[in-house]
Amino acid sequence: MVVNKSTYRVVVVGAGFGGFQAAQSLAVDKRLDITLVDRHGRHVFTPLIYQVATGILTPDYTIAQPESHLPERVRVLTATVERVDFDERQVISDQGTLPYDFLVLATGATPQIVNIPGARQHAMPMGTLSQAIALRQRLAECLIQAGPGSIPSVVIVGGGTTGAELSGALAEWARLLGKEMTIHLIHGGDEMLQEFAPRLGKAARSRLERIGVTTWMGTRVQEVTEHAVRISGDRLINADLVIWTAGTSAAVPELSAELGVGRQGRLQIRPTLQVRNRNLDQVYAIGDVSINDGSASGESANPPPAVAPTALQQGVVVARNIRRQISGKPLRSFSYLNKGRLAIVGGYLGVGKIAGISFSGILAWAMWLGVHWVYLPGLKNRWGALKAWWRTYGPGASRLPLEQILSGPPTSQPSKPSSKI
Ligand SMILES: Cc1cc2nc3c(=O)[nH]c(=O)nc-3n(C[C@H](O)[C@H](O)[C@H](O)COP(=O)(O)OP(=O)(O)OC[C@H]3O[C@@H](n4cnc5c(N)ncnc54)[C@H](O)[C@@H]3O)c2cc1C
């Protein structure tokens, strides 16, 4: 039940795609006192971080400060939410306690290296900006060392979008520097890029092989050691560096009541985006931290993919539903509008599926650049990305100098707390 008040406190946890969009959409309603909390106090444009790892973009072009894109009355707080107390309606963070009337959990997912012997000790995950920066450092070291007498071997695990884009960009980086590097891409499924038509996965794989990546389809990693990866058939691949791009798990803070969870530990939600527990009508969960696989409504449902457009669209709907709830109107169900998928495999080759039509080639590549450019928040970032892409793909192609990468900070610095509780 919603008590009639003149102001309602809305706490949005997570300034990723879902939370940032929710805060923007909620901000139009003057009845709402909004606080956006994020552990880093910034929005990271994740689809471009593999370009940070491969020396194309500097990290700052993938970051937006939420307060620059929100009205002043929306508070942005740099804090890690440690616990949510549903009984007291409080969010407990390392910077203090925030009471709420409505809560939006948009904490996303974190990369999860599966429980394969040695994988957690020896593989580097690739899912956050800090990990991309750390990886860039290691890759730059490998490239510096590469030479006729010593050819480094990099093994990339996971043939989804991140694995495919990363291996293409890495092979081109090595070739650009005239360095020898062995790159292996290992994928458990029959064909890479499974969200696309099999012929597109095949086209992407042929391209990767042409630029020097050895691909292993239908292959499982059985063990990772300091210098090798053991795969199905008990074969060993030498590895100076293993990059893990497969698998995530929901980043759920501690909760005072148990909520239903689905695959990857994602919180079960209703079609209205409220959490499954009927006593918690004021609590919503959106984006990668949530899932509606139908078990909340007793029907089977096909959950939307865990991608940025799902989180963005849910950010708009959650704001609409909170406002409807306050006004006593019935809530609307979320329905995912599939605008299509795009991926690139190095310069000038992309694959796409839009409105049911699958295509590949330079058009898909150009569309990928265009779509990411349009969605990248902030003029400074767009200008920076444009310059970096011209430098990478234009005449006289180059990347960031290795010396600059090696002398840079090992991880990205979190923003300073921008607001106090
Ligand atoms: C490497 C990589 C490449 C990708 N490429 C694509 C792509 O090309 N296209 C695409 O559509 N999707 C892509 N995705 C998926 C896409 O990034 C996610 O689906 C999307 O980010 C989900 O948005 P979200 O708002 O749920 O979570 P996120 O964007 O992950 O945001 C979650 C936010 O919550 C914050 N947070 C987490 N826990 C706490 C806490 N306890 N307290 C405070 N703050 C917290 C985090 O700091 C983060 O800012 C990619 C993902 C990865 C990892």
PDBQT file of the ligand as one rigid body, heavy atoms in Angstrom, charges set to zero:
ROOT
HETATM    1  C1  LIG A 501      32.619  -6.976 -21.359  1.00  0.00    +0.000 C 
HETATM    2  C2  LIG A 501      31.136  -6.783 -21.605  1.00  0.00    +0.000 A 
HETATM    3  C3  LIG A 501      30.713  -6.446 -22.882  1.00  0.00    +0.000 A 
HETATM    4  C4  LIG A 501      29.366  -6.255 -23.131  1.00  0.00    +0.000 A 
HETATM    5  N1  LIG A 501      28.979  -5.906 -24.392  1.00  0.00    +0.000 NA
HETATM    6  C5  LIG A 501      27.682  -5.641 -24.626  1.00  0.00    +0.000 A 
HETATM    7  C6  LIG A 501      27.251  -5.190 -25.914  1.00  0.00    +0.000 A 
HETATM    8  O1  LIG A 501      28.050  -5.078 -26.848  1.00  0.00    +0.000 OA
HETATM    9  N2  LIG A 501      25.930  -4.889 -26.082  1.00  0.00    +0.000 N 
HETATM   10  C7  LIG A 501      25.020  -5.011 -25.056  1.00  0.00    +0.000 A 
HETATM   11  O2  LIG A 501      23.853  -4.684 -25.239  1.00  0.00    +0.000 OA
HETATM   12  N3  LIG A 501      25.379  -5.451 -23.831  1.00  0.00    +0.000 NA
HETATM   13  C8  LIG A 501      26.679  -5.764 -23.599  1.00  0.00    +0.000 A 
HETATM   14  N4  LIG A 501      27.076  -6.208 -22.355  1.00  0.00    +0.000 N 
HETATM   15  C9  LIG A 501      26.043  -6.420 -21.325  1.00  0.00    +0.000 C 
HETATM   16  C10 LIG A 501      25.647  -5.100 -20.692  1.00  0.00    +0.000 C 
HETATM   17  O3  LIG A 501      26.792  -4.366 -20.319  1.00  0.00    +0.000 OA
HETATM   18  C11 LIG A 501      24.758  -5.353 -19.490  1.00  0.00    +0.000 C 
HETATM   19  O4  LIG A 501      23.643  -6.117 -19.905  1.00  0.00    +0.000 OA
HETATM   20  C12 LIG A 501      24.298  -4.054 -18.852  1.00  0.00    +0.000 C 
HETATM   21  O5  LIG A 501      25.416  -3.336 -18.375  1.00  0.00    +0.000 OA
HETATM   22  C13 LIG A 501      23.321  -4.322 -17.712  1.00  0.00    +0.000 C 
HETATM   23  O6  LIG A 501      22.994  -3.109 -17.139  1.00  0.00    +0.000 OA
HETATM   24  P1  LIG A 501      22.673  -3.022 -15.575  1.00  0.00    +0.000 P 
HETATM   25  O7  LIG A 501      22.186  -1.634 -15.315  1.00  0.00    +0.000 OA
HETATM   26  O8  LIG A 501      21.810  -4.151 -15.157  1.00  0.00    +0.000 OA
HETATM   27  O9  LIG A 501      24.056  -3.280 -14.854  1.00  0.00    +0.000 OA
HETATM   28  P2  LIG A 501      25.444  -2.533 -14.995  1.00  0.00    +0.000 P 
HETATM   29  O10 LIG A 501      25.494  -1.700 -16.215  1.00  0.00    +0.000 OA
HETATM   30  O11 LIG A 501      26.479  -3.575 -14.813  1.00  0.00    +0.000 OA
HETATM   31  O12 LIG A 501      25.470  -1.552 -13.747  1.00  0.00    +0.000 OA
HETATM   32  C14 LIG A 501      25.453  -2.006 -12.432  1.00  0.00    +0.000 C 
HETATM   33  C15 LIG A 501      25.954  -0.870 -11.546  1.00  0.00    +0.000 C 
HETATM   34  O13 LIG A 501      25.692  -1.204 -10.193  1.00  0.00    +0.000 OA
HETATM   35  C16 LIG A 501      26.794  -0.811  -9.394  1.00  0.00    +0.000 C 
HETATM   36  N5  LIG A 501      26.788  -1.659  -8.209  1.00  0.00    +0.000 N 
HETATM   37  C17 LIG A 501      26.858  -3.015  -8.167  1.00  0.00    +0.000 A 
HETATM   38  N6  LIG A 501      26.766  -3.433  -6.886  1.00  0.00    +0.000 NA
HETATM   39  C18 LIG A 501      26.629  -2.330  -6.116  1.00  0.00    +0.000 A 
HETATM   40  C19 LIG A 501      26.480  -2.112  -4.706  1.00  0.00    +0.000 A 
HETATM   41  N7  LIG A 501      26.418  -3.127  -3.837  1.00  0.00    +0.000 N 
HETATM   42  N8  LIG A 501      26.386  -0.841  -4.262  1.00  0.00    +0.000 NA
HETATM   43  C20 LIG A 501      26.422   0.204  -5.126  1.00  0.00    +0.000 A 
HETATM   44  N9  LIG A 501      26.563   0.055  -6.472  1.00  0.00    +0.000 NA
HETATM   45  C21 LIG A 501      26.641  -1.192  -6.948  1.00  0.00    +0.000 A 
HETATM   46  C22 LIG A 501      28.013  -1.029 -10.291  1.00  0.00    +0.000 C 
HETATM   47  O14 LIG A 501      29.080  -0.186  -9.886  1.00  0.00    +0.000 OA
HETATM   48  C23 LIG A 501      27.451  -0.633 -11.669  1.00  0.00    +0.000 C 
HETATM   49  O15 LIG A 501      27.685   0.734 -11.955  1.00  0.00    +0.000 OA
HETATM   50  C24 LIG A 501      28.422  -6.415 -22.078  1.00  0.00    +0.000 A 
HETATM   51  C25 LIG A 501      28.848  -6.750 -20.805  1.00  0.00    +0.000 A 
HETATM   52  C26 LIG A 501      30.198  -6.941 -20.571  1.00  0.00    +0.000 A 
HETATM   53  C27 LIG A 501      30.649  -7.306 -19.177  1.00  0.00    +0.000 C 
ENDROOT
TORSDOF 0
